[in-house]
Amino acid sequence: MAYDFWYWPTIPGRGEFVRLTLEACGIAYRDCAREEGGEALMADMASHDRGPAFAPPYLGIDGATVSQTANILLYLSERHECGPSGMKSRYWLAQLQLTIMDMVAEAHDVHHPVGVHLYYADQKPEALRRAQGFRDERIPKYLGYFERALGSEPGNWLAGARWSYPDLSLFQLVAGLTYAFPLRMASLNGRFPAVIALHDRVAALPELQDYLASDRRLPFNEDGIFRHYPELDAA
């Protein structure tokens, strides 16, 4: 059975964290909004009476939904053996994924610090102020945590000997931050070698090579979560 996967068709966004796991684990899925368009996504989201999703991404399953990125990834990992499944590992991986999504939200709020209903151009002074704090304090704090997390288990991955879904998500987080804040990330690379090495290991995974080289892997752009506005970046 192929999952019905729903996310906005023109941006990687939060949906890309799910796609990476679907692709790396070889899970069959249909990228519905890519096939049918954004209006179909809105119509499908409105059609669910059981367990409706607040927003994409979500999986449509038997007339209900599994939504919220971290929740979707936990669901997939438990049903498709995409990483360690012991009790300790399950909650450790969920903890890591939730922390990654916290940072994703903060990265988004750099360019939308006042409200998502406003354009970036309507909140540029506030965004400039928010960006400085994010670059100077929040990026190092989060990456420092993930550096420590990588050193807390034996092996090259967040849960030890085998990659799991937070490794894929940390790869996407680093890629997004590097796109949005290239000067700042270049200045920090030497401080977080384990995080950068993990990014490179994920990029080299045999399970992801076809996907990463395909047009299914959407590039970052200025409509998504990670946006490159040069005025918001600095070393």
C-alpha positions in Angstrom: 0.0 0.0 0.0 1.3 3.5 -0.9 0.7 6.3 1.6 -1.1 9.4 0.4 1.3 12.1 1.4 0.1 15.7 1.4 2.2 18.9 1.4 2.5 22.1 -0.5 3.7 21.3 -4.0 6.2 24.1 -4.7 8.3 24.2 -1.5 10.4 21.7 0.5 9.3 23.1 3.8 8.4 20.7 6.6 7.3 18.1 4.1 10.9 17.5 3.1 11.7 16.0 6.5 9.0 13.4 5.8 10.0 12.8 2.2 13.6 12.0 3.2 12.4 9.2 5.5 9.9 7.9 3.0 12.7 7.8 0.3 15.5 6.5 2.5 13.3 3.7 3.9 11.9 2.8 0.6 8.3 3.4 1.7 5.8 3.7 -1.2 4.0 7.0 -1.3 2.0 9.2 -3.6 3.0 12.9 -3.4 -0.6 14.0 -3.9 -0.4 17.8 -4.1 2.5 17.5 -6.6 0.2 15.5 -8.8 -3.1 17.3 -8.2 -2.1 20.8 -7.0 -2.5 23.0 -4.0 -6.3 23.3 -4.3 -6.6 19.6 -4.1 -4.6 19.7 -0.9 -7.0 22.3 0.6 -10.0 20.2 -0.4 -8.6 17.0 1.0 -7.6 18.6 4.3 -11.2 19.9 4.6 -12.7 16.5 3.9 -11.4 14.7 7.0 -13.9 14.3 9.8 -11.8 11.8 11.8 -8.6 13.2 13.2 -8.3 16.2 10.9 -4.9 17.7 10.3 -4.4 21.4 11.3 -2.0 21.9 8.5 0.2 19.8 6.1 2.3 17.7 6.1 0.1 14.8 6.8 -0.5 11.2 5.7 -4.0 10.2 4.6 -4.7 6.8 6.1 -8.1 5.0 5.9 -10.1 8.2 6.0 -8.1 9.8 8.8 -4.8 11.6 9.0 -1.4 11.4 10.8 0.0 14.9 11.0 2.7 17.0 12.6 6.2 16.2 11.2 7.6 14.6 14.3 4.5 12.5 14.8 4.5 11.3 11.2 8.2 10.3 11.5 7.5 8.4 14.7 4.6 6.6 13.1 6.7 5.6 10.0 9.7 4.5 12.0 7.6 2.2 14.2 5.8 0.6 11.2 8.7 0.3 8.8 11.7 -0.3 11.0 13.4 2.9 10.0 15.9 2.9 12.8 16.2 1.5 16.4 12.9 0.5 17.9 13.8 -0.1 21.6 11.9 1.9 24.2 14.9 4.1 25.1 15.7 4.7 21.5 12.1 5.5 20.5 11.8 8.3 23.0 15.4 9.6 22.4 14.7 9.9 18.7 11.4 11.6 19.3 13.1 14.0 21.6 15.7 14.8 19.0 13.1 15.3 16.3 11.0 17.6 18.4 14.1 19.7 19.1 14.9 19.9 15.4 11.4 21.1 14.7 11.7 23.7 17.4 14.7 25.1 15.5 12.9 24.9 12.2 10.2 27.1 13.7 12.7 29.6 14.9 14.4 29.7 11.5 11.0 30.5 9.9 10.3 33.2 12.5 13.5 35.1 11.5 11.8 36.3 8.3 8.3 36.4 9.8 8.8 37.7 13.4 5.6 39.7 13.6 3.1 37.4 11.9 2.7 34.8 9.1 -0.2 36.9 7.7 2.3 39.6 6.7 4.8 39.6 3.9 8.5 39.8 4.7 8.7 43.3 3.3 6.1 44.4 5.9 8.3 43.3 8.8 11.9 43.8 7.7 13.1 46.0 10.6 11.9 43.4 13.1 13.4 40.6 10.9 16.8 42.3 11.0 16.7 42.4 14.8 15.4 38.8 15.1 18.1 37.6 12.6 20.9 38.9 14.7 19.8 37.1 17.8 19.2 33.9 15.8 22.6 34.0 14.2 24.5 35.0 17.3 22.8 32.9 20.0 20.2 30.4 18.7 22.1 28.7 15.9 25.2 28.0 18.1 23.0 26.9 21.0 21.1 24.4 18.9 24.1 23.1 17.0 26.0 22.7 20.2 23.2 20.6 21.6 23.2 18.3 18.5 27.0 18.1 18.7 26.6 16.9 22.3 23.9 14.5 21.3 26.1 12.9 18.7 28.8 12.4 21.3 26.4 10.8 23.8 26.0 7.5 22.0 28.7 5.2 20.5 28.8 5.1 16.7 28.4 7.7 14.0 24.6 8.4 14.3 22.3 9.9 16.8 21.1 6.5 18.0 24.4 4.7 17.6 25.3 2.2 14.9 22.5 2.9 12.4 21.0 6.0 10.9 17.4 6.9 11.8 14.9 9.6 10.9 16.4 12.4 13.1 19.7 11.9 11.3 17.9 12.6 8.0 16.2 15.6 9.6 19.4 17.0 11.0 20.9 16.8 7.5 17.9 18.8 6.2 18.2 21.3 9.0 21.9 21.9 8.3 21.2 22.2 4.6 18.4 24.7 5.2 20.5 26.8 7.5 23.4 26.8 5.1 21.1 28.0 2.3 19.6 30.7 4.5 22.7 31.8 6.4 25.7 30.8 4.3 28.1 33.4 5.9 27.1 32.5 9.5 27.2 28.7 8.9 30.6 29.0 7.2 31.9 30.8 10.3 30.5 28.0 12.6 31.5 24.8 10.7 34.7 24.3 12.6 32.9 24.5 16.0 30.5 21.7 15.3 32.5 19.0 13.3 30.3 16.1 14.3 27.1 17.8 13.1 28.8 18.7 9.7 30.2 15.2 9.4 26.7 13.8 10.0 25.3 16.0 7.3 27.9 14.7 4.8 27.2 11.1 5.8 23.5 11.4 5.1 24.2 13.1 1.8 26.3 10.1 0.9 23.8 7.4 1.9 23.2 4.9 -0.9 19.5 4.9 0.0 19.2 8.6 -0.9 21.3 9.0 -4.0 18.5 8.6 -6.5 16.2 10.9 -4.6 18.8 13.6 -4.0 19.7 13.7 -7.7 16.1 13.7 -8.9 13.7 16.6 -9.5 11.6 15.2 -6.6 14.1 16.9 -4.4 12.9 20.5 -4.6 15.5 23.3 -4.1 15.2 25.8 -1.3 13.5 29.0 -2.3 12.1 32.3 -0.9 8.6 30.9 -0.4 9.6 28.2 2.1 10.9 28.0 5.7 14.5 28.5 4.9 14.9 31.7 2.9 18.1 33.5 1.9 17.8 37.2 2.4 21.4 38.6 2.3 20.6 41.4 4.7 19.7 38.8 7.4 23.0 37.0 7.1 26.4 37.8 8.6 29.4 35.9 9.9 
